[in-house]
Amino acid sequence: MKTSGLPIGFVMPKEGAPAVTSILAVTRGSKNVDLAEKFINIALGSQAELAYATINGYAPSNTTVRVPADLQQYMPYGSAQVKLLYNPDYRLLIQLKSQITEKLEQILR
């Protein structure tokens, strides 16, 4: 949307932000473990990760990938921004789901 001229951009709160992750895994009992591992290696390779960052605006997990400067503004990129990412305690969030939902409903009314 930004590339089409809309005045939007990526922002990172100074307190940090939750990391958004994509997961690739070989499941237990897989019949094609070698093929699955090859796919994962390709998906985490620099060429695929650069394409994913370019097309989707997601920062690469492969630290050898160099995202062009004009694309870095769309994602948390570089060690300073990556350090601000955190993984939420999802077990705690599930326990607090009803309280969080109630509070959001109050705010959004």
C-alpha positions as MATLAB code, in Angstrom:
seq = 'MKTSGLPIGFVMPKEGAPAVTSILAVTRGSKNVDLAEKFINIALGSQAELAYATINGYAPSNTTVRVPADLQQYMPYGSAQVKLLYNPDYRLLIQLKSQITEKLEQILR';
ca = [
       0.000    0.000    0.000;
       2.883    2.343    0.736;
       4.359    1.706   -2.690;
       1.045    2.764   -4.220;
       1.398    6.179   -2.586;
      -0.626    5.812    0.621;
       0.925    7.730    3.548;
       1.554    4.727    5.787;
       4.645    3.096    7.211;
       6.077    0.677    9.756;
       6.439    1.929   13.318;
       7.978    0.290   16.350;
       6.909    1.476   19.817;
       9.866    2.376   22.016;
       8.657   -0.322   24.462;
       8.927   -2.969   21.755;
       6.393   -5.076   19.889;
       5.388   -8.710   19.704;
       7.212  -10.727   17.091;
       5.086  -12.169   14.320;
       6.445  -15.521   13.319;
       5.863  -18.070   10.618;
       6.603  -21.648   11.543;
       7.965  -24.441    9.384;
       8.282  -27.892   10.902;
       8.516  -31.536   10.037;
       5.669  -33.253   11.826;
       6.039  -36.503   13.698;
       5.329  -39.470   11.470;
       6.083  -37.614    8.237;
       6.656  -39.963    5.337;
       8.865  -37.517    3.417;
      11.212  -36.152    6.077;
      14.086  -35.603    3.624;
      11.831  -33.690    1.234;
      10.328  -31.629    4.073;
      13.791  -30.729    5.373;
      14.888  -29.703    1.874;
      11.831  -27.459    1.584;
      12.561  -25.849    4.961;
      16.190  -25.261    3.988;
      15.090  -23.617    0.735;
      12.448  -21.507    2.517;
      15.047  -20.270    5.026;
      17.659  -19.671    2.343;
      18.712  -16.147    1.498;
      17.005  -16.074   -1.914;
      13.604  -17.160   -0.576;
      13.810  -14.949    2.514;
      14.716  -11.895    0.429;
      11.769  -12.597   -1.879;
       9.440  -12.980    1.137;
      10.699   -9.707    2.606;
      10.351   -7.922   -0.729;
       6.853   -9.178   -1.522;
       5.327   -9.358    1.975;
       7.315   -6.847    4.021;
       8.353   -9.451    6.587;
      11.830   -9.209    8.051;
      14.000  -12.221    7.259;
      14.961  -14.609   10.047;
      18.098  -15.537    8.122;
      20.686  -13.026    9.357;
      22.749  -13.335    6.172;
      19.947  -11.738    4.114;
      20.585   -8.095    3.257;
      17.347   -6.234    2.642;
      17.751   -3.211    0.355;
      17.637    0.107    2.212;
      14.414    1.223    0.493;
      12.597   -1.881    1.830;
      13.928   -1.746    5.405;
      11.346    0.901    6.301;
       8.561   -1.706    5.965;
       9.785   -4.123    8.646;
      11.725   -4.457   11.886;
      15.192   -4.731   10.378;
      18.622   -4.560   11.950;
      19.794   -5.595   15.389;
      18.462   -2.481   17.174;
      14.889   -3.073   16.021;
      15.029   -6.855   16.339;
      16.067   -6.453   19.995;
      12.753   -4.648   20.591;
      10.733   -7.686   19.480;
       9.430  -10.084   22.093;
       7.394  -13.268   22.230;
       4.222  -12.826   24.266;
       3.344  -15.275   27.028;
       0.495  -16.912   25.124;
      -0.456  -19.182   28.039;
      -1.019  -16.124   30.191;
      -2.943  -14.366   27.419;
      -5.256  -17.375   27.085;
      -5.913  -17.275   30.837;
      -6.702  -13.548   30.625;
      -8.689  -13.745   27.378;
     -12.091  -12.898   28.871;
     -10.693   -9.955   30.853;
      -8.836   -8.623   27.809;
     -11.922   -9.029   25.624;
     -14.093   -7.210   28.163;
     -11.611   -4.333   28.435;
     -11.319   -4.001   24.643;
     -15.097   -3.970   24.309;
     -15.268   -1.142   26.880;
     -12.642    0.854   25.028;
     -14.148    0.318   21.600;
     -17.740    1.129   22.518;
];
